[in-house]
Amino acid sequence: MEFVLAELLDQVMTAIAGHRPMYISGGRSKDFYGNTHRITPSDGHCVVDMSAYKGVIEYHPAELVMTARAGTPLQEIEAVLAEQRQMLAFEPPHFGPHATLGGCVSAGLSGPARMARGSVRDFVLGARLLDGHGRLMSFGGQVVKNVAGYDVSRLLVGAMGSFGALIDISVKVVPKPAVSLTLALAMPASDALASFSKWRLLPLPITATAWQGEPGGATGMLSVRLEGSEVAVGSARRVIGGEPLLEGDAQSFWRGLREHTHPFFMGDGMLWRLSLPPAAPCSADFPCALIEWNGGQRWLRGELPIDDVRAYASRAGGHATLFRAGASTPRPASGVFHPPEPALLSVMQRLKNEFDPWHLFNPGRLLVEA
């Protein structure tokens, strides 16, 4: 693997010398996400392909820590962890069989368990980065102090490769739960949100929730996943009620939500992801047909005015992302991500200038650049 790393370093140094834009590639399962750029042969670009730089470097099951190369397939990582009855707590979506650890961290996307266990950022312990100076830099892990006082290893999560190419990543893993049970309850969206508020005050082992129904929320089905010890799950079942799903059906349901193979996600129309305070009421103007994460993640479908959706999310105390553009809908000039607050934007720009001063890595993928 040292030969592969040397080749990557040489490729990056050559691109820097020629001021050629670099597009980081791995399993390509998340090419659709972010401010994607149509690459043409006339661009004079360089594709930094991380897929050959793969493999688990260290794994200590007793310490719940794994370090792997960025091009390592998620399927391989999950298989190694499963042998020790362990898992990635945040249930990262793959969106394809070739998804990699580097892509998982760069996109920063979490699955159904995010509401209970935390996000990708919460489990990244350290990382090694190949930046726009051609430097191999280590953050977190054995390195205590990071530049500018920031925990850079975690700032790389969700950065869409805009600071450089992730090389190695250390993550904390968790044991698999002893028991998993999914309950289904018929109710309107308003009752589901009220139930979420009530359950948050109780010591219940809820690791995932999802309400799906008609836009507007008059009717629908709430699914609640309980995980933990047999005693804890049994006690919570009596509190929540509902009908249990068969184990295979439950696994298929949560996997469909994670991988967007659930029928809700089918089609070519615009798909909006809203991150809102869990207690925010449903909107009559922007009715959600799918609510996850105890109300914190909501999905909208349809050709909706971009500025109006963002304004609604801001008023509710959250933000909106155009997760997938429609097949015939151009991406907004302002980008698919909710424009960051000035203070956050300043930090992001300072980090970009520090690690990639010529703005060659994934230009415009995270922030639209002039």
LONU-700382 format. One record per residue (C-alpha): residue number from 1; residue in one letter; x, y, z. Coordinates in steps of 0.5 Angstrom, whole numbers, always signed. Layout:
<recs>
REC    n  res   east  north     up
REC  NUM    A      X      Y      Z
...
</recs>
This chain:
<recs>
REC    n  res   east  north     up
REC    1    M     +0     +0     +0
REC    2    E     +6     +5     +1
REC    3    F     +7     +4     -7
REC    4    V     +0     +6     -8
REC    5    L     +0    +12     -3
REC    6    A     +7    +14     -6
REC    7    E     +3    +14    -13
REC    8    L     -3    +19    -10
REC    9    L     +2    +23     -7
REC   10    D     +6    +24    -14
REC   11    Q     -1    +25    -17
REC   12    V     -3    +31    -13
REC   13    M     +4    +34    -13
REC   14    T     +3    +34    -21
REC   15    A     -4    +37    -20
REC   16    I     -1    +42    -16
REC   17    A     +5    +44    -20
REC   18    G     +0    +45    -26
REC   19    H     -6    +48    -22
REC   20    R    -10    +43    -24
REC   21    P    -17    +42    -21
REC   22    M    -17    +35    -17
REC   23    Y    -24    +31    -16
REC   24    I    -23    +26    -11
REC   25    S    -26    +19    -13
REC   26    G    -27    +12     -9
REC   27    G    -33     +8    -10
REC   28    R    -37    +13    -13
REC   29    S    -44    +11    -10
REC   30    K    -45    +19     -7
REC   31    D    -43    +22    -14
REC   32    F    -50    +25    -14
REC   33    Y    -49    +29     -7
REC   34    G    -47    +36     -6
REC   35    N    -46    +41    -12
REC   36    T    -44    +36    -17
REC   37    H    -39    +38    -23
REC   38    R    -40    +35    -30
REC   39    I    -33    +33    -31
REC   40    T    -31    +34    -39
REC   41    P    -24    +32    -42
REC   42    S    -23    +39    -44
REC   43    D    -23    +41    -36
REC   44    G    -15    +39    -35
REC   45    H    -17    +36    -29
REC   46    C    -14    +30    -25
REC   47    V    -18    +25    -22
REC   48    V    -15    +22    -15
REC   49    D    -18    +15    -15
REC   50    M    -17    +13     -8
REC   51    S    -21     +6     -9
REC   52    A    -14     +2     -9
REC   53    Y    -12     +5     -3
REC   54    K    -16     +0     +2
REC   55    G    -15     -5     +8
REC   56    V    -16     -5    +15
REC   57    I    -10     -2    +19
REC   58    E    -11     -4    +26
REC   59    Y    -17     -6    +29
REC   60    H    -18     -7    +37
REC   61    P    -24    -10    +39
REC   62    A    -23    -10    +46
REC   63    E    -22     -2    +45
REC   64    L    -27     -1    +40
REC   65    V    -23     +2    +35
REC   66    M    -21     +1    +28
REC   67    T    -17     +5    +23
REC   68    A    -17     +3    +16
REC   69    R    -15     +6     +9
REC   70    A    -20    +11     +6
REC   71    G    -21     +7     +0
REC   72    T    -23     +1     +4
REC   73    P    -30     -1     +2
REC   74    L    -36     +0     +8
REC   75    Q    -38     -8     +6
REC   76    E    -31    -10     +8
REC   77    I    -31     -6    +15
REC   78    E    -38     -8    +17
REC   79    A    -36    -16    +15
REC   80    V    -30    -15    +20
REC   81    L    -34    -12    +25
REC   82    A    -39    -17    +25
REC   83    E    -34    -23    +26
REC   84    Q    -34    -19    +33
REC   85    R    -41    -17    +34
REC   86    Q    -39    -10    +33
REC   87    M    -42     -5    +28
REC   88    L    -41     +2    +26
REC   89    A    -46     +6    +31
REC   90    F    -48    +11    +26
REC   91    E    -51     +6    +21
REC   92    P    -48    +10    +15
REC   93    P    -52     +9     +8
REC   94    H    -48     +6     +2
REC   95    F    -52     +8     -4
REC   96    G    -48     +2     -8
REC   97    P    -44     -4     -7
REC   98    H    -37     +0     -7
REC   99    A    -38     +5     -2
REC  100    T    -32     +7     +2
REC  101    L    -30     +9     +9
REC  102    G    -27    +16     +6
REC  103    G    -33    +17     +2
REC  104    C    -38    +16     +8
REC  105    V    -34    +21    +12
REC  106    S    -33    +26     +7
REC  107    A    -41    +26     +6
REC  108    G    -42    +26    +13
REC  109    L    -49    +22    +12
REC  110    S    -52    +18    +18
REC  111    G    -57    +12    +18
REC  112    P    -63    +11    +22
REC  113    A    -59    +10    +29
REC  114    R    -57    +17    +28
REC  115    M    -62    +20    +33
REC  116    A    -60    +15    +39
REC  117    R    -53    +14    +38
REC  118    G    -50    +20    +34
REC  119    S    -47    +22    +28
REC  120    V    -41    +20    +24
REC  121    R    -37    +26    +27
REC  122    D    -38    +23    +34
REC  123    F    -35    +17    +32
REC  124    V    -29    +20    +28
REC  125    L    -22    +19    +33
REC  126    G    -17    +21    +28
REC  127    A    -15    +22    +21
REC  128    R     -9    +23    +16
REC  129    L    -10    +28    +10
REC  130    L     -7    +29     +4
REC  131    D     -8    +37     +3
REC  132    G     -7    +42     -2
REC  133    H     +1    +43     -1
REC  134    G     +2    +36     -2
REC  135    R     +3    +35     +6
REC  136    L     +1    +29     +9
REC  137    M     -2    +31    +16
REC  138    S     -5    +27    +22
REC  139    F    -10    +30    +26
REC  140    G    -13    +27    +33
REC  141    G    -11    +20    +35
REC  142    Q     -4    +20    +37
REC  143    V     -4    +28    +35
REC  144    V     -6    +32    +41
REC  145    K     -6    +39    +38
REC  146    N     -9    +41    +32
REC  147    V     -8    +47    +27
REC  148    A    -12    +54    +29
REC  149    G    -15    +50    +36
REC  150    Y    -20    +46    +32
REC  151    D    -21    +39    +32
REC  152    V    -19    +38    +25
REC  153    S    -21    +31    +24
REC  154    R    -28    +32    +26
REC  155    L    -28    +38    +21
REC  156    L    -26    +34    +16
REC  157    V    -33    +30    +17
REC  158    G    -38    +32    +12
REC  159    A    -33    +37     +8
REC  160    M    -34    +33     +2
REC  161    G    -26    +33     +0
REC  162    S    -26    +40     +0
REC  163    F    -20    +41     +5
REC  164    G    -16    +35     +1
REC  165    A    -16    +27     +0
REC  166    L    -17    +23     +7
REC  167    I    -12    +18     +7
REC  168    D    -13    +14    +14
REC  169    I    -19    +14    +19
REC  170    S    -20    +12    +26
REC  171    V    -27    +11    +28
REC  172    K    -30     +8    +35
REC  173    V    -34     +2    +34
REC  174    V    -40     -1    +38
REC  175    P    -42     -7    +40
REC  176    K    -48    -10    +37
REC  177    P    -55    -10    +41
REC  178    A    -57    -16    +44
REC  179    V    -64    -16    +42
REC  180    S    -68    -11    +37
REC  181    L    -75    -11    +36
REC  182    T    -79     -6    +31
REC  183    L    -86     -4    +33
REC  184    A    -91     -1    +28
REC  185    L    -97     +4    +30
REC  186    A   -102     +7    +26
REC  187    M   -103    +15    +27
REC  188    P   -103    +22    +24
REC  189    A    -96    +26    +24
REC  190    S    -98    +30    +29
REC  191    D    -99    +24    +34
REC  192    A    -92    +22    +32
REC  193    L    -89    +28    +34
REC  194    A    -93    +28    +41
REC  195    S    -90    +21    +42
REC  196    F    -83    +23    +40
REC  197    S    -84    +29    +45
REC  198    K    -86    +24    +51
REC  199    W    -81    +18    +50
REC  200    R    -75    +23    +50
REC  201    L    -77    +24    +57
REC  202    L    -77    +17    +59
REC  203    P    -71    +12    +59
REC  204    L    -73     +8    +53
REC  205    P    -68     +4    +49
REC  206    I    -71     +7    +42
REC  207    T    -65     +7    +37
REC  208    A    -69     +9    +31
REC  209    T    -76    +12    +29
REC  210    A    -80    +13    +22
REC  211    W    -87    +16    +21
REC  212    Q    -89    +15    +14
REC  213    G    -96    +17    +11
REC  214    E   -100    +22     +6
REC  215    P    -97    +29     +5
REC  216    G   -100    +33    +11
REC  217    G   -100    +27    +16
REC  218    A   -107    +26    +17
REC  219    T   -106    +18    +17
REC  220    G   -100    +14    +17
REC  221    M    -95     +9    +20
REC  222    L    -90    +10    +26
REC  223    S    -85     +5    +26
REC  224    V    -80     +5    +33
REC  225    R    -74     +1    +33
REC  226    L    -72     -2    +40
REC  227    E    -65     -5    +42
REC  228    G    -62     -7    +48
REC  229    S    -62    -12    +53
REC  230    E    -68    -17    +53
REC  231    V    -71    -14    +59
REC  232    A    -70     -7    +57
REC  233    V    -74     -8    +50
REC  234    G    -79    -12    +53
REC  235    S    -81     -6    +58
REC  236    A    -81     -1    +53
REC  237    R    -85     -5    +49
REC  238    R    -90     -5    +54
REC  239    V    -90     +3    +54
REC  240    I    -90     +4    +47
REC  241    G    -95     -1    +45
REC  242    G    -96     -3    +37
REC  243    E    -95     -9    +33
REC  244    P    -88    -12    +32
REC  245    L    -85    -13    +26
REC  246    L    -82    -20    +24
REC  247    E    -75    -19    +24
REC  248    G    -73    -20    +17
REC  249    D    -79    -15    +15
REC  250    A    -76    -10    +20
REC  251    Q    -69    -11    +18
REC  252    S    -71    -10    +10
REC  253    F    -75     -3    +13
REC  254    W    -69     +0    +16
REC  255    R    -64     -2    +11
REC  256    G    -69     +1     +6
REC  257    L    -69     +8     +9
REC  258    R    -62     +8    +10
REC  259    E    -60     +6     +3
REC  260    H    -66    +10     +0
REC  261    T    -69     +4     -3
REC  262    H    -76     +5     +0
REC  263    P    -81     +6     -4
REC  264    F    -82    +14     -2
REC  265    F    -75    +15     -5
REC  266    M    -76    +12    -12
REC  267    G    -77    +17    -18
REC  268    D    -74    +23    -21
REC  269    G    -77    +29    -17
REC  270    M    -73    +34    -13
REC  271    L    -72    +31     -6
REC  272    W    -71    +35     +0
REC  273    R    -68    +33     +7
REC  274    L    -70    +38    +13
REC  275    S    -66    +38    +19
REC  276    L    -71    +41    +24
REC  277    P    -72    +41    +32
REC  278    P    -76    +35    +33
REC  279    A    -81    +39    +37
REC  280    A    -83    +43    +30
REC  281    P    -90    +42    +28
REC  282    C    -91    +40    +21
REC  283    S    -92    +45    +16
REC  284    A    -99    +46    +12
REC  285    D    -95    +49     +6
REC  286    F    -89    +44     +6
REC  287    P    -92    +37     +8
REC  288    C    -88    +32    +10
REC  289    A    -89    +25     +8
REC  290    L    -83    +22    +12
REC  291    I    -81    +24    +18
REC  292    E    -75    +20    +22
REC  293    W    -70    +21    +28
REC  294    N    -76    +23    +33
REC  295    G    -78    +29    +28
REC  296    G    -71    +31    +27
REC  297    Q    -70    +29    +20
REC  298    R    -76    +30    +15
REC  299    W    -76    +29     +7
REC  300    L    -80    +33     +2
REC  301    R    -82    +31     -5
REC  302    G    -84    +35    -11
REC  303    E    -82    +41    -15
REC  304    L    -82    +46     -9
REC  305    P    -79    +54     -9
REC  306    I    -72    +53     -7
REC  307    D    -72    +60     -3
REC  308    D    -79    +58     +0
REC  309    V    -76    +51     +3
REC  310    R    -70    +54     +6
REC  311    A    -74    +60     +9
REC  312    Y    -79    +55    +12
REC  313    A    -73    +51    +15
REC  314    S    -70    +57    +18
REC  315    R    -76    +60    +21
REC  316    A    -77    +53    +24
REC  317    G    -70    +53    +27
REC  318    G    -66    +48    +22
REC  319    H    -64    +48    +15
REC  320    A    -65    +45     +8
REC  321    T    -61    +41     +3
REC  322    L    -63    +39     -4
REC  323    F    -61    +32     -3
REC  324    R    -63    +30    -10
REC  325    A    -64    +35    -16
REC  326    G    -70    +33    -21
REC  327    A    -68    +30    -27
REC  328    S    -70    +36    -31
REC  329    T    -69    +41    -25
REC  330    P    -62    +45    -25
REC  331    R    -58    +45    -19
REC  332    P    -59    +52    -15
REC  333    A    -54    +57    -17
REC  334    S    -53    +58     -9
REC  335    G    -52    +51     -8
REC  336    V    -56    +45     -6
REC  337    F    -53    +46     +2
REC  338    H    -57    +51     +6
REC  339    P    -52    +57     +6
REC  340    P    -48    +57    +12
REC  341    E    -48    +63    +18
REC  342    P    -43    +68    +17
REC  343    A    -39    +66    +23
REC  344    L    -39    +59    +20
REC  345    L    -38    +61    +13
REC  346    S    -31    +65    +16
REC  347    V    -29    +58    +19
REC  348    M    -30    +54    +13
REC  349    Q    -26    +59     +8
REC  350    R    -20    +60    +13
REC  351    L    -19    +52    +13
REC  352    K    -20    +52     +6
REC  353    N    -15    +57     +5
REC  354    E    -10    +54    +10
REC  355    F    -11    +47     +7
REC  356    D    -12    +48     +0
REC  357    P    -10    +55     -2
REC  358    W    -11    +55     -9
REC  359    H    -18    +51     -8
REC  360    L    -16    +45    -13
REC  361    F    -19    +40     -9
REC  362    N    -27    +38    -11
REC  363    P    -28    +46    -13
REC  364    G    -35    +48    -11
REC  365    R    -37    +41     -8
REC  366    L    -39    +44     -2
REC  367    L    -39    +51     -2
REC  368    V    -41    +55     -9
REC  369    E    -35    +59    -11
REC  370    A    -34    +65    -16
</recs>
